[in-house]
Amino acid sequence: MKALFFVPPVGLSPVGLPVDRVYGCNYGYDYKPPIHFLQLATVAKVWLGWDVRFVDCPAEGLDVAAFEAIAAEDRWDVAVAHSVYLSAEEDLRAMRLVRARNPGLRAVYMGTAPTWRPEEFLDDDVSFCLLGEPEQTLAELDEAWRGARTVESIDGLGWREGGALRRSGFRQLLDVSKLPMPDRTLLRGQYRANRLDVHPITTMVVSRGCGFRCTFCTPNAIDQMIELEFKRLQPTYVERPPLRKRTVDQIVAEFEAIHALGYRGVEVADNIFTWGKARTQEICDRIAPLGLHWLCLARANMLHDPATIRSMANSGCKLVYMGSESFDDGLLDDMAKDLKVKDVHTAVKTCRENGVHPEVSVLMGASPHETWRTLFNSWRAARSLGTRFVHFSVALPSPSTELYDIARREGWFTQGDFFPVDNQRDAIVNLPNLKAWELKLALKLAYAGQYLSPGGIGKQVKSVSSLADLRHKARSAGRLFNFLGSGTPVRSVPPGRVTAPALAAAK
């Protein structure tokens, strides 16, 4: 089976910006390897024996013409796309372009968008959506194509039969320790990260799920699609899927493989990396000789132990992102965050004193009790911590969350229901005390205050490590200035980026 796994060129995007497919809810100020998609491509290569070509057009600098050439250069049997909410339109256009040059091609989609609304992706009887966790579903679909089973017997699948939409039962979750290590030799692009001062960098995910219950949480992209299916089993939102972790030996082996490939930095994109002091310290002690720079996500109340933070620092951890969300204990209780403001202050102090840069966040509008007063208090508190980065965003009630159910019930959505936006630039709910336009204005004020103040500019300038790093940071700054100055989070597609033949083929 000759398979094309693709991320479309920016020229097919309706907004002219690459979508971040690791976390799946924004366009990002940098572009990272789509690790969950790479995992599926690796399964196709290792488990199924497919001849896989992985094309990441934004990272490889490929325009529409170059992508068209790839679509036509070989006789592809199947094409696979990873479609998050923001990327659905461009992924559909790209898939139709590939199919126009490969009659009879099987089209396969994974991701939040096809899991949420498979009917929008299923053009015919050889289009398929992998609903929720995709790997075992793809393996069984391969069996069906080889005549070893029926399509109807596959859980976690959406397809059409005689024009009618079919959607099978829930795909039981797999043992993540059985998954093959992502094959990064399939990647041909170049990747950088604003938070790491080295390159090239890659991404890594060694667990699925989360042991907490935050009402607003949109975790990384793979868990969003799993939670969508998990929630579909429950008449009302009750619980989240279980936490599943790869072994310490597997995690260390993956760090070693990354180092052997010449990477210098790693963004560990697990929802939480620091599951247990002993486990975290063992991983850190074993990867320390590699000399990699890395960052991760963690809860503030997991970052209070100086010995653990020192182990992380000694192993190359440069930054840890903690979801502080608000600096108001009442709002944190509303969000079911299971965290107090004092936990954030303790975590920032412990990280700073033991060699790891902390990053905090302000999530606006995750509670109906949010007001301008609570927002200003959170901004002041976040800035007073003096961290190099503060992450600002608006709570996005995506369909996998409890917040979505609340927003639907209370009639908060500006257009009646969820619709995709970049939550680092836009808002889609009118809360009791703050309208959507106020939340978007709040984003602009927060970004400007944090990054355009003399101190904010100075912190970013001091972090520049090379001319290439300066160019990367300048591009990110340009996107920020565009958002702050234009009043719109996106821009139109530049003339000439999408050729007339490409548009015709994509319709």
Secondary structure, 3 states (H helix, E strand, C coil): CEEEEEECCHHHCCCCCCCCCCCCCCCCCCCCCCHHHHHHHHHHHHCCCCEEEEEEHHHHCCCHHHHHHHHHHCCCCEEEEECCHHHHHHHHHHHHHHHHCCCCCEEEEECHHHHHCHHHCCCCCCEEEECCCCHHHHHHHHHHHCCCCCHHHCCCEEEEECCEEEECCCCCCCCHHHCCCCCHHHCCCCCCCCCCCCCCEEEECCEECCCCCCCCCCCCHHHHHHHHHHHHCCCCCCCCCCCEECCHHHHHHHHHHHHHCCCCEEEECCCCCCCCHHHHHHHHHHHHHHCCEEEEEECHHHCCCHHHHHHHHHCCEEEEEECCCCCCHHHHHHCCCCCCHHHHHHHHHHHHHCCCEEEEEEEECCCCCCCHHHHHHHHHHHHHCCCCEEEEEECCCCCCCHHHHHHHHHCCECCCCCCCCCCCCCCCECCCCCCHHHHHHHHHHHHHHHHCCHHHHHHHHHCCCCHHHHHHHHHHHHHHHHHHHHCCCCCCCCCCCCCHHHHHHHC
